[in-house]
Every structure is written in structure tokens, then in C-alpha cells.
């Protein structure tokens, strides 16, 4: 009787991270689908180390920048593999609305480059949002927040950039 040898989790994680740092999203997906032991490792690596940047026309998957390395893109040959990875991403940066709607399941960290009225439905679509960063905001954000139009029940960190006038109007 022959048995199927299994790699320990730490070896699978090391292999997945090596593939990720080389920028091969397709290879990550192939490894994830190769067995029941590899999928949870793949999911964890994507959730903790991959970010999606969107603009009006395209979506870019990248490795989160760490103290030791620079940000590197994650490349895909097929749209199917890219969409598979996107399902497990937790970090998202939105440049412009409307961005291409993708199958994000649970966004916990969101960066909005320029907040506008059209972002209200976006904020309400992810109820698990824990970390929100906005670089340029309009008065609409405060109006939506005070009126209860935006529901940020699980938010733990809010990082916003205000002009001096916005600060005075908002808090005084």
C-alpha cells in the first residue's frame, strides 16, 4: 500500500510566498488547487500579503510592501486565475469610481484616494471594514457619516487627510 506524502504547512507556506514574490499569480493558483492542504495556506497568504489597486479602467494585484522588500506586481496570464485570487483579497485601494466591479468577498482594509458621493454605496457594501484611509475627502463624507448613510460598525482605524478649513468646519 502506498501513501501520498504530504508537505508540512510551513513548507507549503514558504513555497507559496516564494512564488508570490516572483510575481507568478498563475503558479499560486495552480499550487492552491493541487490539494486540500495547500488551499488554506494559499488563502492565508493572499489575505495577508496581497493588495488590489483599482482605477477607472484596470485592476492591479500587488504584494503588500514590507520593510525588507519593494512592492512587486502579481502577474496573471488568465483572467480566471486573477478573479480567483481577488476573491480572497482583504486590502483594496480605489482610485476612481466607477472601478471595474470584481468578486471581492470581504474587504477589511480600504484606501480611497478621493472620496466622493459615489463611494457611499461602496463603503456600505463591506460590513467587515476595519481600516479605512482616505487621502482627499469632500464634505459629503461628514454629511454621510453624521446622517447615518454610511455604516462603519466594525471600523477600528480611520485615517483621513483634512485641509485646515475642513477641520474647522467639521469639528467646530
C-alpha positions in Angstrom: 0.0 0.0 0.0 1.4 3.3 -1.0 0.6 6.6 0.8 0.6 10.1 -0.6 3.4 12.0 1.1 2.3 15.4 2.4 4.4 18.6 2.8 4.3 20.2 6.2 2.3 23.5 6.3 5.4 25.7 6.8 7.0 24.2 3.7 3.8 24.9 1.7 3.7 28.5 3.1 7.4 29.0 2.2 6.8 27.7 -1.4 3.6 29.9 -1.8 5.5 33.0 -0.6 8.4 32.3 -2.9 6.1 32.0 -5.9 4.2 35.2 -4.8 7.5 37.2 -4.5 8.4 36.0 -8.0 5.2 37.5 -9.2 3.5 34.4 -10.6 -0.2 34.5 -9.7 -0.9 31.6 -12.1 1.5 29.4 -10.2 0.0 30.4 -6.9 -3.4 29.3 -8.1 -2.1 26.0 -9.5 -0.5 25.2 -6.2 -3.6 26.2 -4.3 -5.7 23.9 -6.4 -3.3 21.0 -6.1 -4.6 19.6 -2.8 -6.7 20.2 0.2 -3.6 21.0 2.3 -2.5 23.8 0.0 -5.7 25.8 -0.3 -5.9 27.1 3.3 -2.2 28.2 3.0 -3.0 30.0 -0.3 -6.0 31.7 1.3 -4.0 32.9 4.3 -1.1 34.2 2.1 -3.5 36.1 -0.2 -5.5 37.6 2.7 -2.3 38.9 4.5 0.1 39.8 1.7 -1.8 40.8 -1.5 -3.4 44.1 -2.2 -5.6 45.3 -5.2 -5.2 48.7 -6.7 -8.0 49.8 -9.0 -8.5 52.7 -11.3 -11.3 53.5 -13.8 -10.0 51.0 -16.3 -8.0 48.3 -14.7 -7.1 46.3 -11.6 -3.6 45.6 -10.4 -2.7 42.9 -7.8 0.5 43.6 -5.9 2.4 42.2 -2.9 2.0 44.4 0.1 5.1 46.4 0.7 7.2 45.1 3.6 10.1 46.6 5.5 12.5 44.4 3.6 11.2 44.5 0.0 9.6 46.8 -2.5 6.1 46.3 -3.9 6.1 43.8 -6.8 3.2 43.1 -9.1 1.4 39.8 -9.3 1.1 38.8 -12.9 -1.6 36.5 -14.5 -2.0 35.0 -17.9 -5.6 34.2 -17.5 -8.5 36.3 -16.2 -9.9 33.3 -14.4 -6.8 32.9 -12.2 -6.8 36.7 -11.4 -10.5 36.6 -10.4 -9.8 33.5 -8.2 -7.1 35.4 -6.2 -9.2 38.6 -6.0 -12.0 36.6 -4.1 -9.6 36.3 -1.1 -8.0 39.8 -1.1 -8.7 41.9 2.0 -6.7 45.0 1.1 -8.1 47.3 -1.6 -7.2 50.8 -3.0 -9.8 52.6 -5.0 -8.5 55.4 -7.3 -11.6 56.4 -9.3 -15.2 55.4 -9.4 -16.6 53.6 -11.2 -13.9 50.9 -11.0 -14.4 47.5 -12.6 -16.7 45.6 -10.2 -14.9 42.4 -9.1 -15.8 39.5 -6.9 -14.4 40.8 -3.6 -15.8 38.8 -0.8 -14.6 40.5 2.3 -12.6 43.8 2.3 -11.2 44.7 5.7 -8.7 47.4 4.7 -9.8 50.1 2.2 -8.0 53.1 0.9 -9.9 55.7 -1.1 -7.8 58.2 -2.9 -10.5 60.8 -3.4 -13.8 60.4 -1.5 -17.0 61.4 -3.3 -20.7 60.8 -3.1 -20.4 57.7 -5.2 -18.3 56.0 -2.5 -21.2 55.8 -0.1 -22.6 52.5 -1.6 -19.0 51.2 -1.7 -18.4 51.7 2.0 -21.8 50.2 2.9 -21.1 47.1 0.7 -18.3 45.8 3.0 -19.7 45.4 6.5 -16.4 43.9 7.8 -14.4 47.0 7.1 -11.8 47.5 9.9 -9.3 50.0 8.5 -10.3 53.0 6.3 -7.9 55.5 4.8 -8.9 58.5 2.7 -6.4 60.8 1.2 -8.7 63.5 -0.2 -12.2 63.8 1.2 -15.2 66.0 0.4 -17.7 67.4 2.9 -20.0 64.7 1.6 -18.2 62.1 3.8 -19.0 64.0 7.0 -22.6 64.5 5.9 -23.0 60.8 5.2 -21.3 59.8 8.4 -23.4 62.2 10.6 -26.7 61.3 8.9 -26.1 57.6 9.2 -25.9 57.0 5.5 -22.6 55.2 6.0 -22.5 52.3 8.4 -19.0 51.7 9.7 -19.8 49.4 12.7 -16.6 47.3 12.7 -14.2 50.2 11.9 -11.2 50.2 14.2 -9.0 52.7 12.4 -9.8 55.8 10.4 -7.1 57.7 8.7 -8.2 60.8 6.8 -6.4 63.8 5.4 -8.1 67.1 6.0 -7.4 70.6 4.9 -7.4 73.2 7.7 -10.8 74.6 6.5 -12.3 71.1 6.5 -11.0 70.6 10.1 -12.6 73.8 11.3 -15.9 73.2 9.6 -16.2 69.6 10.7 -15.2 69.9 14.3 -16.2 73.4 15.3 
